[in-house]
Amino acid sequence: MVFKDTPKMRVAKLKRFMARPTFNEELELHRVDCESSHRMMDNYEFLLRKREEFANDPIIPPPLLRGDDLIALGFKPGPEFREILEAVETRQLEGGLRTADEAFEWVKKRYLSGEEN
């Protein structure tokens, strides 16, 4: 379990962790484990706060771009697709990209012009 690391996780990684289908069960196991051993509930309480904070929107929103969009930009299907789509999702989860247009522009700048970030 990675519960001890959750306060240090970047937002995208934390959201992916909390979106796991077994997250609620894992969180309950973590609570029981903490209560029966060291009684330090900091990480558990941190995750309860984050769950509340993220409750108003889907924790993993619909993707801003898909493979078809990358093809339309001139990319050839291949391993780079996954890298690009994951990078877009990460920026989306962290609040850096909010619309498909922003995602298109970011991909063009990052992957087609050769610029970094």
N, C-alpha and C positions, 0 to 999 in steps of 0.2 A: 504494500500500500504506500502511496505517496502523500498521505495526509500531512505529514510533518513538513512537507515542502510547499504546501498550498499558499501560505502567506507570501512566499517569494516568487510565485509563478507570475508570468506575464498574463495579462487579461485573456488573450486568445487561448493560451494553454489551459488556464483555469476553466474557461468556458467549455472547452473540449472535454476536460476531465469531468465537469459537472453534467455534461450532456450524455455521458455514458448511460446505457439503459439500466445498469445496476447501481447507479450512484446512490440512490436513496437507501438501498440495502447496505451498501458499503459504508455510508455515513452512519447508519445505525450501529453497525458492527464496530466502527471506530469509537462511537460514543460509549458503548458497552466496554470495549477494551480499555479506554481511558479511565472510566469510572472504577473499573475493577483492578487497575494497576496503579498508575501514578497520580490519578485524579486531576491531571492538568487538562483542562477543557478548552484551552485557547484556540487551537486549530478547529475544533468542532464548532465553537461559537463564531469563529471567523467565517466558516462555511455557511452557517445559518444566516449570518448577515449578508453574505454574498448571494445566497439563494433568494433572499428577500429583495436585494438590490436588483437582481436580474429577472425578477418575477414578471415584470410588466411587458416584456418582449420575449420572443422566442430566444432561447439561449444560443441556438445556432440558427440564424435567420436564413431565408432562402438565398442561394448564391447570387451574387451580382453578375457573374459571368459563367458560361458553360463552354464545353469544348467547341460547340458550333460557333460561338462568338470568336474564339481564338482562330478557328479556320477562316472566318470572315476577315480577320486581321492579317491573314496570310501565313499563319503557322501551319506546319505539317503535323498531323497526329503523331505522337510519340511520347517518350518519357518526360520531355520538357513540359507537356501539358499539365501533368500532375504538379510539378514544381510551381508553375505559374498560377494554377488555380488555388493551390494551397497558400501561396503568398498573398493572393487577392483575399482569400478567406481570412487569413491572419490579420491583414490590415482592416478588413471589414469588422471583425470581432473586436479589434482594439479602437474602433471608431475613426480610423483614418480614411476610410472609403465608405460613403453612404449611398451612392447611386451607381447605376450601371455606367452612366456617362463618366463619372469620376474613375471607375475601375478601368474602362476602356482607355482613358487618357493616361492613367498610371502605367498600364501594361505597355502602351505604345512608347512612353518615355523610358521606361525601365528596360524593356526587352527589345524594342525595335530601334531605338536611337543609340543604344549602347551606354546610356547614362546609368549610374548607380543611384539607388534610392529615389 
